[in-house]
Amino acid sequence: MWLSRFRALPRPLRMLVLASFINRAGMFVFPLLAVYLVRSRQLSTGEAGVLISVGSTGLLAGSLLSGPVCARAGRRAALVSSLVLNAAGYLGLAALDGPPWTYAALLFVALVGMGMFAPAANTLIADLAEPEQRPFAYTVSYIANNLGMGIGPLLGGLAAAYSYHLMFAGNILIGLLAALTIRLCVPADAGRGAAAVTASARPAGLRRDLDVAVLVVVSFCYVAPLIGLEYTLPLAVTEVLRSSVAVVGAVYTINSVVVVSAGLLIEKRIKAYPTRSLLIVAGLLWSAGMAVLVFAFSLPAVLLSTVVWTLGEIIASVVVPTYIADHVDARRVSGFMALNGFVLSSARLVVPMGLGFVWQAGGHRPVLLLLLLTPLVGVVAFAALRVRPQGRPAPAPAAPATANP
């Protein structure tokens, strides 16, 4: 029973899952940034797009910062700092009235915080969960984040309809509530001690784990279609199919329903198969979902496609962080989780821009074809790459965690 397995997780890990849900459920601002900048700050759509692109480099910076902060200050400090940074950036964006570049700077600060959170959370899960618990722990965390994302944009839209100040206030207060939950319920860890790697050991360790880094980078092939759909589907549904934007909302709803209903069922079977097979299956599911759109583009195809590719999304989202936690030296896990976050953040910057140029040049069909081919490239790569068998090397000695709150 999944509830008994959840109770078997360490209490700090359960509270981290709760805090992640709270944080995502309070994500009011990010999905509505463009609307806010155009309607409240009186920017053009082009100016808003440029500012969001520039500010979104904060996601990349936050992903890269997460590893060093986790190693030097500790996992809890990284998580709390990320939420406070996000709140501070949004507070400035809501309260200050200045030239457009100030909006980009404040958005950068907010998104540095957002970019730090997921890698730090994945690192803490790796620390707290026993190896046999990790697939379940990452699955539960993934489900909690998706449930929160199913609630946050809806609540944010309702708040924005009343007042943009209410939208920002809700996001900030809920984010600080998540930070307080982590501060009170997750013990401080020995991040500094765990980071004490000798200079001579670092290059050898990095070379030893280079194959893991390559696997994480290649997972871009499964992240890119997800980000591409976030950009493509609203345009394709409204401009090509001439349908309501409500269909896009239905896609997000179906995605959340599949994640919640199938996530735990998939997790139960993950441990029975090698990592290579799981990653190949994930890519084939992504490709099958995209093939439905390429060869039968219609409203029913959009909904059916969502069911299929979401299954691939679930597998990849659980397998990659679990693989990192199982095969990387404990002192370097935070850096590899940061790399995993960097892959997602870079996709958020590169993919919409690239697909925008492709759409402008050739319409929606070449875009959908690219979304089909990208996971196939991942399938071929994962079939050829070195993938380690299941199991974890002997853990490196590290200072014990302190129980101080």
C-alpha positions as CSV (number, residue, x, y, z in Angstrom):
1,M,0.0,0.0,0.0
2,W,1.5,3.3,-1.1
3,L,0.4,5.1,2.2
4,S,2.3,2.7,4.4
5,R,5.4,3.1,2.1
6,F,5.0,6.8,2.4
7,R,4.9,6.6,6.2
8,A,8.0,4.4,6.1
9,L,10.0,7.3,4.5
10,P,12.0,9.5,7.0
11,R,9.9,12.3,8.5
12,P,12.1,15.0,7.0
13,L,11.6,13.6,3.6
14,R,7.8,13.5,4.0
15,M,7.9,17.1,5.1
16,L,10.0,18.0,2.1
17,V,7.4,16.4,-0.2
18,L,4.7,18.5,1.6
19,A,6.8,21.7,1.2
20,S,7.3,21.0,-2.5
21,F,3.6,20.6,-2.9
22,I,2.9,23.9,-1.0
23,N,5.5,25.7,-3.1
24,R,4.1,24.5,-6.4
25,A,0.5,25.2,-5.3
26,G,1.6,28.7,-4.7
27,M,3.2,29.2,-8.1
28,F,0.8,32.0,-9.1
29,V,3.2,34.4,-10.9
30,F,5.4,32.4,-13.3
31,P,2.6,31.1,-15.6
32,L,1.1,34.6,-15.9
33,L,4.3,36.7,-16.2
34,A,3.7,37.7,-19.8
35,V,0.1,38.8,-19.0
36,Y,1.3,40.8,-16.0
37,L,4.0,42.6,-17.9
38,V,1.8,43.5,-20.8
39,R,-1.4,44.5,-18.9
40,S,0.0,45.9,-15.6
41,R,3.4,47.3,-16.7
42,Q,2.2,48.4,-20.1
43,L,4.9,46.7,-22.1
44,S,4.5,45.4,-25.6
45,T,4.3,41.7,-26.2
46,G,7.8,41.8,-27.8
47,E,9.3,43.6,-24.8
48,A,7.6,41.2,-22.4
49,G,9.1,38.3,-24.3
50,V,12.6,39.7,-24.3
51,L,12.4,40.5,-20.6
52,I,11.2,37.0,-19.7
53,S,13.9,35.4,-21.8
54,V,16.6,37.5,-20.2
55,G,15.2,37.0,-16.7
56,S,14.8,33.3,-17.3
57,T,18.6,33.0,-17.5
58,G,18.2,33.0,-13.7
59,L,16.9,29.4,-14.0
60,L,20.2,28.4,-15.5
61,A,22.2,30.3,-12.8
62,G,20.1,28.9,-10.0
63,S,20.5,25.3,-11.3
64,L,24.3,25.8,-11.4
65,L,24.4,27.5,-8.0
66,S,22.4,24.7,-6.3
67,G,25.3,22.2,-6.3
68,P,27.9,24.5,-4.6
69,V,25.4,25.9,-2.1
70,C,24.2,22.4,-1.2
71,A,27.8,21.3,-0.7
72,R,29.0,24.3,1.3
73,A,26.0,25.5,3.2
74,G,23.9,22.3,3.4
75,R,20.7,21.0,1.7
76,R,18.3,22.7,4.0
77,A,20.0,26.1,3.7
78,A,19.9,25.8,-0.1
79,L,16.2,25.0,-0.1
80,V,15.3,27.8,2.3
81,S,17.5,30.3,0.4
82,S,15.9,29.4,-2.9
83,L,12.4,30.1,-1.6
84,V,13.5,33.4,0.1
85,L,15.3,34.5,-3.1
86,N,12.2,33.8,-5.2
87,A,10.0,35.7,-2.8
88,A,12.4,38.7,-2.7
89,G,12.5,38.9,-6.5
90,Y,8.7,38.7,-6.8
91,L,8.3,41.3,-4.1
92,G,10.5,43.7,-6.0
93,L,8.7,43.0,-9.3
94,A,5.4,43.7,-7.7
95,A,6.3,46.8,-5.7
96,L,9.0,48.7,-7.7
97,D,8.1,50.9,-10.6
98,G,11.2,51.5,-12.7
99,P,12.6,51.1,-16.2
100,P,12.1,47.7,-18.0
101,W,15.6,46.5,-17.2
102,T,14.8,46.5,-13.5
103,Y,12.0,44.0,-14.2
104,A,14.4,41.7,-15.9
105,A,16.9,42.0,-13.0
106,L,14.2,41.3,-10.4
107,L,12.8,38.4,-12.4
108,F,16.4,37.1,-12.7
109,V,16.6,37.1,-8.9
110,A,13.3,35.3,-8.5
111,L,14.1,32.6,-11.0
112,V,17.6,32.0,-9.5
113,G,15.6,30.9,-6.5
114,M,13.2,28.8,-8.6
115,G,16.1,27.2,-10.4
116,M,17.9,26.2,-7.1
117,F,14.9,24.4,-5.5
118,A,14.5,21.2,-7.5
119,P,18.2,20.2,-7.6
120,A,18.5,20.8,-3.9
121,A,15.3,18.8,-3.2
122,N,16.5,15.9,-5.3
123,T,19.9,16.0,-3.5
124,L,18.1,15.9,-0.1
125,I,16.0,12.9,-1.3
126,A,19.2,11.1,-2.2
127,D,20.6,11.8,1.2
128,L,17.5,10.8,3.3
129,A,16.0,7.8,1.3
130,E,17.5,4.3,1.5
131,P,18.6,3.0,-1.9
132,E,15.5,0.7,-2.1
133,Q,13.2,3.7,-1.3
134,R,14.6,6.1,-3.9
135,P,12.4,5.3,-6.9
136,F,9.3,5.6,-4.6
137,A,10.6,8.8,-3.0
138,Y,11.3,10.5,-6.4
139,T,7.9,9.3,-7.7
140,V,6.0,10.8,-4.7
141,S,8.0,14.0,-5.0
142,Y,7.2,14.2,-8.7
143,I,3.5,13.5,-8.1
144,A,3.4,16.2,-5.4
145,N,5.0,18.7,-7.7
146,N,2.5,17.9,-10.5
147,L,-0.5,18.2,-8.1
148,G,0.8,21.5,-7.0
149,M,1.2,22.7,-10.6
150,G,-2.3,21.6,-11.3
151,I,-3.5,23.9,-8.5
152,G,-1.1,26.9,-8.6
153,P,-1.9,28.4,-12.1
154,L,-5.6,28.0,-11.4
155,L,-5.4,29.9,-8.1
156,G,-3.1,32.4,-9.6
157,G,-5.5,33.1,-12.4
158,L,-8.3,33.6,-9.9
159,A,-6.1,36.0,-7.8
160,A,-5.0,37.9,-10.9
161,A,-8.6,38.4,-12.0
162,Y,-9.1,40.3,-8.7
163,S,-5.8,42.0,-8.4
164,Y,-2.2,41.4,-9.5
165,H,-1.0,42.5,-6.1
166,L,-3.1,39.6,-4.6
167,M,-1.5,37.3,-7.1
168,F,2.0,38.3,-6.0
169,A,1.1,38.4,-2.3
170,G,-0.3,34.8,-2.5
171,N,2.8,33.5,-4.3
172,I,5.2,35.2,-1.8
173,L,3.3,34.1,1.3
174,I,2.9,30.5,0.2
175,G,6.5,30.3,-0.8
176,L,7.6,31.6,2.6
177,L,5.3,29.0,4.2
178,A,7.1,26.3,2.3
179,A,10.4,27.8,3.5
180,L,9.2,27.8,7.1
181,T,8.1,24.2,6.8
182,I,11.5,23.1,5.6
183,R,13.3,25.2,8.2
184,L,11.3,23.7,11.1
185,C,10.9,20.1,9.9
186,V,14.1,19.3,8.0
187,P,17.2,18.9,10.1
188,A,20.4,20.7,9.2
189,D,22.9,18.5,7.4
190,A,26.7,18.4,7.3
191,G,27.0,20.0,3.9
192,R,30.4,21.4,4.6
193,G,31.8,18.1,5.8
194,A,30.3,16.3,2.9
195,A,32.0,18.7,0.5
196,A,35.4,18.1,1.9
197,V,36.9,16.4,-1.1
198,T,40.7,16.7,-1.6
199,A,41.9,18.4,-4.7
200,S,43.7,15.3,-5.9
201,A,40.5,13.2,-5.6
202,R,38.2,15.6,-7.5
203,P,39.6,15.0,-11.1
204,A,39.6,11.3,-10.7
205,G,36.1,11.3,-9.3
206,L,34.8,13.4,-12.0
207,R,36.4,11.2,-14.7
208,R,34.9,8.2,-13.0
209,D,31.4,9.6,-13.2
210,L,31.7,11.2,-16.6
211,D,29.4,8.5,-18.1
212,V,26.7,9.6,-15.6
213,A,27.1,13.2,-16.6
214,V,26.7,12.2,-20.3
215,L,23.5,10.3,-19.5
216,V,22.1,13.3,-17.7
217,V,23.0,15.6,-20.6
218,V,21.4,13.2,-23.1
219,S,18.2,13.2,-21.1
220,F,17.8,16.7,-22.8
221,C,16.2,14.6,-25.6
222,Y,13.3,13.8,-23.3
223,V,13.1,17.2,-21.6
224,A,13.0,19.1,-24.9
225,P,9.7,17.7,-26.1
226,L,8.0,18.6,-22.8
227,I,9.2,22.2,-23.1
228,G,8.4,22.2,-26.8
229,L,4.8,21.2,-26.1
230,E,4.4,24.0,-23.6
231,Y,5.2,26.4,-26.4
232,T,3.6,24.6,-29.3
233,L,0.3,23.3,-28.0
234,P,-1.3,26.6,-27.2
235,L,-0.4,28.0,-30.6
236,A,-1.4,24.8,-32.5
237,V,-4.7,24.5,-30.7
238,T,-5.8,28.1,-31.1
239,E,-4.1,29.0,-34.5
240,V,-4.2,25.7,-36.4
241,L,-7.2,23.9,-35.0
242,R,-9.1,27.1,-34.3
243,S,-10.2,25.7,-31.0
244,S,-10.5,27.2,-27.5
245,V,-7.6,27.7,-25.2
246,A,-9.5,25.7,-22.7
247,V,-8.3,22.6,-24.6
248,V,-4.8,23.5,-23.4
249,G,-6.1,23.5,-19.9
250,A,-7.5,20.0,-20.6
251,V,-4.1,18.8,-21.6
252,Y,-2.6,19.9,-18.3
253,T,-5.5,18.3,-16.4
254,I,-5.0,15.0,-18.3
255,N,-1.3,15.1,-17.7
256,S,-1.9,15.6,-13.9
257,V,-4.5,12.8,-13.8
258,V,-2.1,10.3,-15.6
259,V,0.8,11.3,-13.3
260,V,-1.3,10.7,-10.2
261,S,-3.0,7.5,-11.4
262,A,-0.1,5.8,-13.2
263,G,2.9,7.2,-11.4
264,L,2.9,4.8,-8.4
265,L,1.9,1.8,-10.7
266,I,4.9,2.5,-12.9
267,E,7.2,3.0,-9.9
268,K,6.4,-0.5,-8.6
269,R,7.7,-2.0,-11.8
270,I,10.7,0.2,-12.3
271,K,13.0,-1.8,-10.0
272,A,12.4,-4.9,-12.1
273,Y,14.1,-3.5,-15.2
274,P,17.5,-2.2,-16.0
275,T,18.0,1.5,-16.4
276,R,18.9,1.3,-20.1
277,S,15.6,-0.5,-20.9
278,L,13.6,2.0,-18.9
279,L,15.1,5.0,-20.7
280,I,14.6,3.4,-24.1
281,V,10.9,2.7,-23.2
282,A,10.5,6.3,-22.0
283,G,11.8,7.5,-25.3
284,L,9.6,5.2,-27.3
285,L,6.5,6.4,-25.4
286,W,7.5,10.0,-26.0
287,S,7.9,9.3,-29.7
288,A,4.7,7.4,-29.9
289,G,2.8,10.3,-28.3
290,M,4.4,12.8,-30.8
291,A,3.7,10.4,-33.7
292,V,0.0,10.7,-32.9
293,L,0.3,14.5,-33.3
294,V,2.3,14.3,-36.5
295,F,0.2,11.8,-38.4
296,A,-3.3,12.6,-37.0
297,F,-3.3,16.1,-35.7
298,S,-6.7,16.9,-34.3
299,L,-8.3,17.6,-30.9
300,P,-8.8,13.9,-30.0
301,A,-5.2,13.3,-31.1
302,V,-4.0,16.0,-28.8
303,L,-5.7,14.4,-25.8
304,L,-4.6,10.9,-26.7
305,S,-1.1,12.0,-27.3
306,T,-1.0,13.5,-23.8
307,V,-1.8,10.2,-22.2
308,V,0.9,8.4,-24.1
309,W,3.8,10.9,-23.7
310,T,3.0,11.5,-20.0
311,L,3.9,7.8,-19.4
312,G,7.3,8.4,-20.9
313,E,7.7,11.6,-18.9
314,I,7.0,9.8,-15.6
315,I,9.6,7.1,-16.3
316,A,12.4,9.5,-17.2
317,S,11.6,11.9,-14.4
318,V,12.0,9.1,-11.8
319,V,14.8,7.1,-13.4
320,V,17.4,9.9,-14.0
321,P,17.6,11.3,-10.4
322,T,17.5,7.8,-9.0
323,Y,20.4,6.8,-11.3
324,I,22.4,9.8,-10.1
325,A,21.7,9.0,-6.4
326,D,22.6,5.3,-6.8
327,H,25.8,5.7,-8.8
328,V,27.5,9.0,-7.9
329,D,29.7,9.5,-4.9
330,A,27.6,11.1,-2.1
331,R,29.9,14.1,-2.0
332,R,29.1,14.9,-5.7
333,V,25.4,14.1,-5.8
334,S,24.5,17.8,-5.4
335,G,26.6,18.8,-8.4
336,F,25.0,16.1,-10.6
337,M,21.5,17.1,-9.5
338,A,22.4,20.6,-10.4
339,L,23.4,19.4,-13.8
340,N,20.1,17.7,-14.2
341,G,18.3,21.0,-13.3
342,F,20.6,22.8,-15.7
343,V,19.5,20.5,-18.5
344,L,15.8,21.4,-17.8
345,S,16.5,25.1,-17.5
346,S,18.6,25.3,-20.7
347,A,15.7,23.6,-22.5
348,R,13.3,26.3,-21.3
349,L,15.6,28.9,-22.9
350,V,16.6,27.2,-26.1
351,V,13.6,25.1,-27.2
352,P,10.9,27.8,-27.5
353,M,13.3,30.1,-29.4
354,G,14.3,27.4,-31.8
355,L,10.8,26.1,-32.4
356,G,9.6,29.7,-32.9
357,F,12.0,30.1,-35.8
358,V,11.0,26.7,-37.3
359,W,7.3,27.6,-37.0
360,Q,7.8,31.0,-38.6
361,A,9.7,29.3,-41.5
362,G,7.6,26.3,-42.1
363,G,4.5,26.2,-39.9
364,H,3.5,23.7,-37.3
365,R,4.2,20.4,-39.0
366,P,8.0,20.8,-39.0
367,V,7.8,21.7,-35.3
368,L,5.8,18.5,-34.5
369,L,8.2,16.4,-36.6
370,L,11.2,17.8,-34.6
371,L,9.3,16.9,-31.4
372,L,8.9,13.4,-32.7
373,L,12.6,13.0,-33.8
374,T,14.2,14.4,-30.7
375,P,13.2,11.5,-28.3
376,L,14.1,9.0,-31.0
377,V,17.6,10.5,-30.9
378,G,17.6,9.9,-27.2
379,V,16.5,6.2,-27.7
380,V,19.5,5.6,-30.0
381,A,21.9,7.4,-27.7
382,F,20.7,5.5,-24.6
383,A,21.0,2.2,-26.5
384,A,24.6,3.0,-27.3
385,L,25.8,4.8,-24.1
386,R,27.5,3.0,-21.2
387,V,24.8,2.6,-18.5
388,R,25.8,1.1,-15.2
389,P,24.0,-1.9,-13.7
390,Q,21.8,-1.3,-10.7
391,G,23.6,-0.9,-7.4
392,R,25.6,1.8,-5.6
393,P,29.3,2.0,-4.9
394,A,30.5,2.0,-1.3
395,P,29.5,5.4,0.2
396,A,32.3,7.9,0.9
397,P,32.7,8.8,4.6
398,A,31.0,12.1,5.5
399,A,30.3,13.9,8.7
400,P,27.1,12.8,10.3
401,A,24.0,15.0,10.0
402,T,23.2,17.1,13.0
403,A,19.8,17.0,14.6
404,N,19.7,20.8,15.2
405,P,16.5,22.3,13.7
